Amino acid sequence: MSAIILRVSIVLCLGVVLTDSQSLRKKIYMTVPQLISSAGYPVEKHRVKTPDGYILQMHRIPAGRRTARRSGSPNAKGKKAVLLVHGLLGSSSDFVIMGPERSLGYILADAGYDVWIGNLRGNVHTAHQTLKRTNPEFWSYSFHEHGKHDAPAMIDKVLNVTGLDRLMYIGYSMGTTTFFTMMSQRPEYNDKVIAFVGLAPAVYLDNIRFLANFLLKTVNLPNTLRTRGMLSVAFEPSTMEFIVSSFCSIRNPDADMCMRVIFSIVGEDYEQNDWDITPVILARFQPASWKQLEHFGKIAITGVFTSWEDGLWGAVKPYNLSRVAVPVSLFYGENDQLTEKSQVQRLATELNSTGVLESLEPGCSWPKFNHLDFVFAKDVGNLLNRPLVKHINMLFKKYDKD
């Protein structure tokens, strides 16, 4: 439920300094393929259909920048495939928006991998075969469906196109939740994953129990906003602009209420906040379903990694993490206040008891590394992503024996 407050805070920040830079404004409205192409990388778009009718767009970077220039064709034949899955309020954009020297999508492509970046139902890169976004049924899902339908469909697409038997799955925040719900519901997908890398894994959330209880039980915020016609966690641009002009002061930490609120949720790290690109990142944040937030709230309130079943106050039925059968590497932020270190350690202990824990370690040595820093830190390339690629190389060598 912290995500609701985080979204409101993002609304407060949106649009600041955009009038000062046409290049920033342009970057806000570029599609992900346009972002990738403009950075000098080859890019492909692929459509994935889920069994329940959702259409998901995947973005592929089949070769690095130098390889594409040298050969003239982005040939991915024989390359190892990596699937990147975003977090709550995110999209495939999150893995490229910081540019070639910093974003994981580009760094992996330059390291010789065939990079596939997924989009989970709900964001602007997804649709439905029959349901429009104005239909409440479109928004009737949580990360339960991400794990049951979306992730398996994306994995199958990658393997069908590449002809490979297995891939590496890298998830950030809700992308990790999706992985664990998938393995609990669809354990046969263990055979299609070489190893899993979890960045800021969102499985246990006891640290936000008080906030979840307040927003879901005391205030009952989702139902209140549903009754007022708000189908998802999203805001009209005109509302954003009004609040921004009234409350935000980007580049002035002492006066900027917006970043103060955001940092109170994810962990304060002004040093790694890139003020130049912050408006672009905030503007590209995506809608979420109320059910997603309620499901995370149920986990926080119960202290159990539970399925949704018959609703927020219904039966508590834990997902079966013992069904995970692939090596799992977990990375946490020392100052991550959303997916707190202690909760990641709890997950690691459970996975270690079944013999699948490969490693548990901080994302980097920076003591203020917070939840958003995993994708948006000013120095994310050097702090996290380049060392992470070395870890991924090791996992492929150790476990990909085909």
QUIRAQUI-V77849 format. One record per run of one state. SS is the DSSP state (~ for helix, > for strand, _ for the rest). FROM is the first residue (numbers start at 1). TO is the last residue. If there is no record, write none. Layout:
# QUIRAQUI-V77849
ss = [SS/SS]
from = [FROM/FROM]
to = [TO/TO]
This chain:
# QUIRAQUI-V77849
ss = [_/~/_/~/_/~/_/~/_/>/_/>/_/~/_/>/_/~/_/~/_/>/_/>/_/~/_/~/_/>/_/~/_/~/>/_/~/_/~/_/>/_/~/_/~/_/~/_/>/~/_/>/_/>/_/~/_/>/_/~/_/>/_/~/_/~/_]
from = [1/2/14/18/21/22/30/32/39/44/50/54/62/65/72/81/86/92/96/104/111/114/118/126/129/136/140/143/163/167/173/174/186/187/193/200/206/219/221/228/232/234/237/248/257/267/275/284/288/290/303/306/307/318/319/321/324/327/333/341/354/357/363/373/377/380/400]
to = [1/13/17/20/21/29/31/38/43/49/53/61/64/71/80/85/91/95/103/110/113/117/125/128/135/139/142/162/166/172/173/185/186/192/199/205/218/220/227/231/233/236/247/256/266/274/283/287/289/302/305/306/317/318/320/323/326/332/340/353/356/362/372/376/379/399/402]
